[in-house]
Amino acid sequence: MSASASSAASAQASPRERRLVYLYRGSGGPLDSLTEAFAVAAAALLVSNGVRRCMVFEAYDEALGLGVRVEGRGIRGLAPQETAVRGVARSLLRRGRWPGASLLREPPETRGCVEWRRLLAEPGCPGCVVVDADNTGGFKPRWLVAGLTVVYDGVCGGCCRG
């Protein structure tokens, strides 16, 4: 699959699937960048009894030109602990793949996405929400994203968990 076809495929969400896109500019190398991405992914995808299986989380480090796509329905080994997050990031970088996760070499598609503040101000059920690290309202990204997914679940109905 070509890079543009891959990008187009990532932009398309199934009717039950929800996308959360996180755009940021990391300050370290690839491992630090992906560790940050997976830490935010864990905040978005993990619930007390499992994973939001219908959520897709895409994070892209605009400084490095590298990102990750994490699919709730297929991710393995994701946990909120820093060591687990770093291990998944390291394995993905080394192998180029990880169950339920893939590297992004191009920014994810954000056409049709709503900015996170709009989800809070105008409740609705968009297929995609975007969070830019430069515009988090002073919140730490992982906590903002965790809160947004709770709102997303409340507005759109509980996301399939397992």
Residue pairs with C-beta under 8 A, 6 or more apart in sequence:
1 9
3 105
3 106
4 106
6 106
7 104
7 106
7 107
7 108
7 109
8 109
10 56
10 58
10 69
10 104
10 108
10 109
11 108
11 109
11 111
11 112
13 19
13 56
13 127
13 128
16 54
16 160
17 54
17 55
17 56
17 127
18 52
18 54
18 55
18 56
18 127
18 128
18 129
18 152
18 156
18 159
19 55
19 56
19 57
19 58
19 108
19 113
19 127
19 128
19 129
20 44
20 55
20 56
20 57
20 58
20 128
20 129
20 130
20 131
20 145
20 148
20 149
20 152
21 58
21 59
21 60
21 108
21 110
21 113
21 128
21 129
21 130
21 131
22 37
22 40
22 44
22 57
22 58
22 59
22 60
22 130
22 131
22 133
22 141
22 145
23 59
23 60
23 62
23 107
23 110
23 130
23 131
23 132
23 133
24 36
24 37
24 59
24 60
24 61
24 62
24 132
24 133
24 141
25 61
25 62
25 63
25 133
25 134
26 32
26 33
26 36
26 61
26 63
26 64
27 63
29 64
30 64
30 66
30 93
31 86
31 89
31 90
31 93
33 61
33 63
33 64
33 66
34 66
34 68
34 89
34 92
34 93
35 82
35 85
35 86
35 89
36 59
36 61
37 59
37 61
37 67
37 68
37 89
38 68
38 70
38 78
38 85
38 86
38 88
38 89
39 80
39 82
39 85
39 142
40 57
40 59
40 141
40 142
40 145
41 57
41 59
41 68
41 70
41 75
41 78
42 78
42 79
42 80
42 85
42 142
43 80
43 142
43 143
43 145
43 146
43 149
44 52
44 55
44 57
44 145
44 146
44 148
44 149
45 51
45 52
45 55
45 57
45 70
45 72
45 75
45 78
45 149
46 52
46 78
46 79
46 80
47 161
49 161
50 161
50 162
51 72
51 73
51 75
51 78
51 161
51 162
52 72
52 149
52 153
52 159
52 160
52 161
53 72
53 73
53 159
53 160
53 161
53 162
54 72
54 73
54 159
54 160
55 72
55 149
55 159
56 69
56 70
56 71
56 72
57 69
57 70
57 72
58 67
58 68
58 69
58 70
58 104
58 108
59 67
59 68
59 70
60 66
60 67
60 104
60 107
60 108
61 67
62 107
65 105
66 103
66 104
66 105
67 103
67 104
67 105
67 107
67 108
68 89
68 92
68 101
68 102
68 103
68 104
69 101
69 102
69 103
69 104
69 108
70 78
70 100
70 101
71 100
71 101
72 100
72 159
73 100
74 99
74 100
75 98
75 99
75 100
75 101
76 98
76 99
76 100
77 84
77 87
77 88
77 98
77 99
78 84
78 85
78 88
78 100
79 85
88 98
88 101
91 98
92 98
92 101
92 102
92 103
93 103
96 103
97 103
110 128
110 130
112 126
112 127
112 128
113 126
113 127
113 128
113 129
113 130
114 124
114 126
114 128
114 129
114 130
115 129
115 130
115 132
115 135
116 129
116 130
116 131
116 144
116 148
117 137
118 126
119 126
119 129
119 148
119 151
119 152
119 155
120 148
120 151
123 155
124 155
125 155
125 156
125 157
129 148
129 152
131 141
131 144
131 145
131 148
133 141
136 144
137 144
139 147
149 159
152 159
153 159
